[in-house]
Amino acid sequence: MKTYLVGGAVRDELLDLPVRERDWVVIGATPEEMLKRGFKQVGREFPVFLHPKTAEEYALARTERKTGPGYTGFTVHAGTDVTLEEDLERRDLTINAMAKAPDGTIIDPFGGQEHIREGLLCHVSPAFVEDPVRILRVARFAARFSGRGFRLSHGTNALMRSMVESGEVDQLVPERVWSEMEKALQEDQPSRFFEVLRDCGALAKLFPEIDRLFGVPQPAKYHPEIDTGIHTLMVLEQTVRLSEDAQIRFAALVHDLGKAETAPDKLPSHNGHEQRSVKLINDLCTRYKIPNGFRDLAVMVARHHTHCHRAQELRPTTLLDTLEALDAFRRPERFEAFLVACEADARGRGGMEDRLYPQAQYFRDALAAANKVTAGPLLKQGIQGEAVGRRLRQLRVEAIQALKA
């Protein structure tokens, strides 16, 4: 029985990155032996055990044979005859197919160390095509490591494209797609996730609402980059500068989906795209079972971001209506997330990446002014019933109006 550190922990050590989690592979052991040593079995499809003290995962070495479509169509063999190299060969990328022995020796049968030096994301073997989740994982690793100069190998991109063309990507279940997307949104360069998917054709299959944005023109006066798809990814990258919140990043990504449905004779103008975006966001969130918190913020940004951009031009009544629609009085933290996404949208344009965005502060000031007006004094004056609400609104409008003085 031999135990090796494997996968991401080995890779991240070689990259001088913090190790997020440590996974181990066990060679030459049986499930019975692991249980006798106090390990707790947690894997059902194949033997995975939790260490009795560290709770880290220890998996028996295994091989996989493709028997059906999708990422679940595998027959797994985990036996004492499976070698370390056979276990590593079933992994996705060479940089994830290394092991570290107890004495510190790196076992690297597929060139992972060389590819780390070269900055290359490359598949381990042709068996890569057997699992469509690998398309999403590779795109996510591109989002994580692009800042370190990593690029996708041409051969791996070709395999991914063949998986899209063969329909293998169609077997992905919604929960897994969202899981990988949510992780990608938290990486250093989330836009690379979508660029890699687009390069292999998977974006059109998985996220057609996003894919259709590319090539759609916008007025050059406001969008020097012109292309809506390019603008969308620029906005996403601006959120990285402003926030680590995945909900804000998702809202930035989908805020302009409705521009893909603008009638050709109306281009490059996009009147009414806000409401069209709301429908597409709801459809996307339903399809991938995206949590309500992500959906709700995204819908608010899509529906009201143009109001935020024009904050100082809005009438006080419209500004108050917008604050109420955003539920800003009861949910100030979500209102703040909305403002961050709007600021990213304003900055996500060619040559405007460092522009100031005073509209956000104006909206904050408006909320603060309106919040100072409460119902208590009105009740003391004897105002009752619906009259309280009418008077409260009037005073809040006046408080916002005073900001312009």
C-alpha positions in Angstrom: 0.0 0.0 0.0 1.5 3.3 -1.2 0.1 6.8 -0.9 0.8 9.8 -3.1 -0.3 13.4 -3.1 -2.0 14.1 -6.5 -3.6 16.6 -8.7 -4.1 20.2 -7.9 -2.0 20.2 -4.8 1.1 19.1 -6.7 0.4 21.6 -9.5 -0.1 24.5 -7.1 3.0 23.7 -5.1 5.0 23.8 -8.4 3.4 27.1 -9.2 4.2 28.5 -5.8 0.5 29.0 -5.2 -1.4 28.3 -1.9 -2.7 24.8 -1.8 -6.5 24.9 -1.5 -7.0 21.2 -0.8 -5.0 18.1 -0.8 -6.1 14.9 -2.5 -4.4 11.5 -2.2 -4.3 8.3 -4.3 -3.7 5.0 -2.7 -2.0 2.2 -4.7 -2.3 -1.5 -3.8 -5.0 -1.3 -1.2 -8.5 -2.7 -0.9 -11.6 -1.0 0.6 -11.5 -3.5 3.5 -7.9 -2.4 4.3 -8.8 1.3 4.3 -11.8 0.7 6.6 -9.6 -1.3 9.0 -7.2 1.7 9.2 -10.1 3.9 10.3 -10.9 5.6 7.0 -14.6 6.4 6.3 -15.8 5.5 2.9 -17.8 8.3 1.1 -17.6 7.3 -2.6 -20.4 5.3 -4.1 -19.3 5.1 -7.8 -15.7 4.4 -6.8 -13.9 3.9 -3.5 -13.1 7.3 -1.9 -12.3 7.6 1.8 -11.8 10.3 4.4 -8.8 10.3 6.6 -9.8 9.7 10.2 -7.8 12.7 11.4 -7.4 15.2 8.6 -10.6 14.4 6.7 -8.7 14.7 3.5 -9.8 12.5 0.6 -8.0 9.3 -0.2 -9.1 7.5 -3.4 -8.1 4.0 -4.5 -6.2 4.1 -7.8 -8.7 3.4 -10.6 -9.1 3.2 -14.3 -12.2 4.3 -16.3 -13.7 2.8 -19.5 -16.2 4.7 -21.6 -19.5 2.8 -21.8 -22.1 5.5 -22.6 -22.7 9.2 -23.4 -22.1 12.0 -21.0 -19.8 12.3 -18.0 -21.6 9.5 -16.1 -21.2 6.9 -18.8 -18.1 5.1 -17.4 -17.2 1.8 -15.9 -14.8 2.2 -13.1 -12.2 -0.4 -12.0 -10.4 0.2 -8.7 -8.2 -2.7 -7.8 -4.8 -3.5 -6.3 -3.5 -4.1 -9.8 -4.1 -0.5 -10.9 -0.8 1.4 -11.2 -0.1 5.0 -10.3 0.5 5.9 -14.0 -2.8 4.3 -15.0 -4.6 6.4 -12.4 -2.9 9.6 -13.6 -3.6 8.8 -17.2 -7.3 9.1 -16.8 -7.0 12.8 -15.6 -7.8 15.8 -17.8 -4.7 18.0 -18.1 -1.0 17.1 -17.8 -0.6 19.8 -15.1 -3.2 17.9 -13.1 -1.7 14.5 -13.8 1.3 14.5 -11.5 1.9 12.9 -8.1 4.2 13.5 -5.2 5.8 10.6 -3.3 6.3 10.8 0.5 10.0 11.5 -0.1 9.1 14.5 -2.2 9.8 12.9 -5.6 7.5 14.2 -8.4 6.1 11.4 -10.6 5.3 13.1 -13.9 4.7 10.6 -16.7 2.9 13.0 -19.0 5.1 16.1 -19.0 3.1 18.3 -16.6 6.2 20.0 -15.2 7.4 21.0 -18.7 3.9 22.3 -19.5 4.0 24.4 -16.4 7.3 25.9 -17.5 5.8 26.5 -21.0 2.5 27.8 -19.7 0.5 25.2 -21.6 -2.9 23.6 -20.9 -2.7 20.3 -22.6 -4.8 17.1 -22.4 -3.2 13.9 -21.1 -4.5 11.4 -23.6 -7.1 11.0 -26.4 -9.5 9.7 -23.7 -10.0 13.4 -22.9 -13.0 13.4 -25.3 -14.9 10.9 -23.2 -16.0 13.4 -20.5 -17.7 16.6 -21.6 -17.2 18.2 -18.2 -13.6 18.6 -19.2 -14.5 21.3 -21.7 -15.8 23.4 -18.8 -12.9 22.5 -16.6 -10.3 23.5 -19.2 -12.1 26.8 -19.7 -12.1 27.4 -16.0 -8.4 26.6 -15.7 -7.8 29.1 -18.5 -9.7 31.7 -16.5 -7.5 30.9 -13.5 -4.1 30.7 -15.1 -4.2 33.1 -18.1 -2.7 35.8 -15.9 0.3 33.6 -15.5 0.7 33.3 -19.2 -1.0 29.9 -19.7 -2.5 29.2 -23.1 -4.6 26.3 -24.4 -2.8 23.9 -26.7 -4.1 23.7 -30.3 -4.5 19.9 -29.9 -6.7 20.2 -26.8 -8.8 22.9 -28.5 -9.3 20.6 -31.5 -10.5 17.8 -29.2 -12.9 20.1 -27.5 -14.3 21.2 -30.8 -14.7 17.6 -31.9 -16.7 17.0 -28.6 -19.0 19.9 -29.4 -19.5 18.7 -33.0 -20.2 15.1 -31.9 -22.9 16.2 -29.5 -21.0 15.1 -26.4 -21.3 18.5 -24.9 -25.1 18.2 -25.1 -25.0 15.5 -22.4 -24.0 18.0 -19.7 -26.5 18.3 -16.9 -27.6 21.8 -15.8 -26.2 21.5 -12.3 -22.7 20.7 -13.5 -22.7 23.5 -16.0 -23.7 26.0 -13.4 -21.2 24.6 -10.9 -18.3 25.1 -13.3 -19.6 28.5 -14.4 -19.9 29.8 -10.8 -16.4 28.7 -10.1 -15.1 30.4 -13.2 -16.8 33.6 -12.2 -14.5 33.6 -9.1 -11.3 33.1 -11.0 -8.8 35.9 -11.8 -9.8 36.3 -15.5 -13.4 35.0 -15.8 -13.7 36.3 -19.3 -11.3 33.6 -20.5 -13.8 31.0 -19.5 -16.2 32.3 -22.1 -13.6 33.0 -24.7 -12.3 29.4 -24.6 -15.9 28.1 -24.8 -16.5 30.3 -27.8 -13.3 29.2 -29.5 -14.3 25.6 -29.4 -18.0 26.2 -30.3 -19.3 25.3 -26.8 -20.5 28.8 -26.0 -23.2 28.6 -28.7 -24.4 25.3 -27.4 -24.4 26.1 -23.6 -24.9 29.8 -23.5 -26.4 30.9 -26.8 -27.7 34.1 -25.2 -24.1 35.2 -24.6 -22.7 33.8 -27.9 -25.3 35.8 -29.9 -24.0 39.1 -28.5 -20.8 38.8 -30.6 -21.0 40.8 -33.8 -24.0 42.9 -32.6 -23.0 46.6 -33.0 -23.6 49.4 -30.5 -23.3 53.2 -31.1 -19.6 54.1 -31.3 -20.2 57.3 -29.4 -20.9 55.4 -26.2 -19.1 52.1 -27.1 -15.8 52.6 -28.9 -15.4 48.8 -28.9 -18.7 48.6 -30.9 -19.2 44.8 -30.6 -21.6 43.9 -27.8 -19.9 40.6 -27.0 -16.6 42.3 -26.6 -18.2 45.0 -24.3 -19.8 42.2 -22.2 -16.5 40.6 -21.5 -14.9 43.9 -20.8 -17.6 44.7 -18.3 -17.0 41.3 -16.7 -13.3 42.0 -16.3 -14.1 45.4 -14.8 -16.0 43.6 -12.0 -12.8 41.8 -11.1 -11.2 45.1 -10.3 -14.2 46.2 -8.2 -15.5 43.1 -6.4 -14.9 39.4 -5.7 -18.7 38.8 -5.4 -19.7 36.1 -8.0 -23.3 37.5 -8.0 -22.0 40.9 -9.2 -19.9 39.3 -11.8 -22.8 37.2 -13.1 -25.0 40.3 -13.2 -22.4 42.1 -15.2 -22.1 39.2 -17.7 -25.8 39.0 -18.5 -26.9 42.6 -18.1 -27.1 43.3 -21.9 -28.4 39.9 -23.2 -31.4 41.7 -24.8 -29.2 43.5 -27.3 -28.8 40.3 -29.3 -32.6 40.4 -30.0 -32.7 44.0 -31.3 -34.3 44.2 -34.7 -31.7 44.6 -37.5 -33.3 47.7 -38.8 -32.9 49.4 -35.4 -29.2 48.8 -35.0 -26.9 50.1 -33.6 -29.6 51.5 -31.2 -31.0 49.2 -28.6 -34.1 50.8 -27.2 -36.0 48.4 -24.9 -33.1 46.0 -24.5 -33.5 46.2 -20.7 -36.8 44.3 -20.6 -35.6 41.9 -23.3 -32.6 41.1 -21.1 -34.8 40.4 -18.1 -36.6 37.7 -20.0 -33.4 36.1 -21.3 -31.9 36.2 -17.8 -34.9 34.4 -16.3 -34.8 31.8 -19.1 -31.1 31.2 -18.5 -31.5 30.9 -14.7 -34.3 28.5 -15.1 -32.4 26.3 -17.6 -29.4 26.0 -15.3 -31.2 26.2 -12.0 -29.1 29.2 -11.0 -29.8 30.4 -7.4 -32.3 33.1 -6.8 -29.8 35.5 -5.4 -27.9 35.5 -8.7 -31.0 35.9 -10.7 -32.5 38.7 -8.7 -29.5 40.9 -8.8 -29.0 40.2 -12.5 -32.6 41.2 -13.3 -32.2 44.4 -11.3 -29.0 45.4 -13.1 -30.5 44.5 -16.5 -33.7 46.5 -15.8 -32.3 49.6 -14.2 -28.6 50.0 -15.2 -29.5 52.7 -17.7 -31.3 54.7 -15.0 -28.2 54.5 -12.9 -26.0 55.8 -15.7 -28.4 58.8 -16.0 -28.9 59.3 -12.3 -28.1 63.0 -12.3 -30.5 63.6 -15.2 -33.5 61.8 -13.6 -36.4 63.6 -12.0 -36.5 63.2 -8.2 -39.7 61.2 -8.6 -38.1 58.8 -11.1 -35.0 58.4 -8.9 -37.2 57.6 -5.9 -39.2 55.1 -8.0 -36.0 53.4 -9.0 -34.8 53.2 -5.4 -38.0 51.6 -4.4 -37.9 49.2 -7.4 -34.4 48.2 -6.3 -35.7 47.6 -2.7 -32.8 49.9 -1.6 -34.4 50.9 1.6 -34.7 47.3 2.9 -31.8 45.7 1.1 -28.9 48.3 1.1 -26.3 45.6 0.6 -27.9 44.4 -2.7 -28.3 48.0 -3.7 -24.6 48.5 -3.3 -24.0 45.4 -5.4 -26.2 46.9 -8.1 -24.1 50.1 -8.1 -20.9 48.1 -8.5 -22.2 46.2 -11.5 -23.4 49.5 -13.1 -19.9 51.1 -12.5 -18.3 48.0 -14.2 -20.7 48.5 -17.1 -19.7 52.2 -17.5 -16.0 51.3 -17.4 -16.2 48.3 -19.6 -15.8 50.3 -22.8 -12.8 51.0 -25.0 -10.6 53.6 -23.4 -13.0 54.2 -20.5 -11.6 51.6 -18.1 -10.4 54.1 -15.5 -13.2 56.7 -15.8 -14.9 58.1 -12.8 -18.5 57.1 -12.1 -20.1 59.8 -9.9 -23.6 58.4 -10.7 -23.1 55.7 -8.1 -22.4 58.2 -5.3 -25.3 60.3 -6.4 -27.6 57.3 -6.1 -26.1 56.6 -2.6 -26.7 60.2 -1.6 -30.2 60.1 -2.8 -30.9 57.0 -0.7 -29.3 58.5 2.3 -31.4 61.7 1.9 -34.6 59.7 1.5 -33.8 57.5 4.4 -33.6 60.5 6.7 -37.4 61.0 6.1 -39.3 58.6 8.4 -43.0 58.1 9.3 -42.5 58.8 13.0 -42.8 62.6 12.9 -45.8 62.3 10.6 -47.7 60.1 13.0 -47.0 62.5 15.8 -48.6 65.3 13.7 -51.8 63.2 13.5 -51.4 62.1 9.9 -53.0 58.7 9.5 -53.7 55.9 7.0 -52.8 56.3 3.3 -52.0 60.0 3.9 -48.8 58.9 5.7 -47.5 57.1 2.7 -48.4 60.1 0.4 -46.7 62.6 2.7 -43.7 60.4 3.2 -43.2 60.1 -0.5 -43.6 63.8 -1.0 -40.9 64.6 1.6 -38.5 62.1 0.2 -38.9 63.6 -3.2 -38.2 67.0 -1.8 -35.1 65.6 0.0 -33.8 64.2 -3.2 -34.6 67.4 -5.0 -32.5 69.3 -2.5 -29.4 67.4 -3.7 -29.6 69.3 -6.9 -29.6 72.7 -5.2 
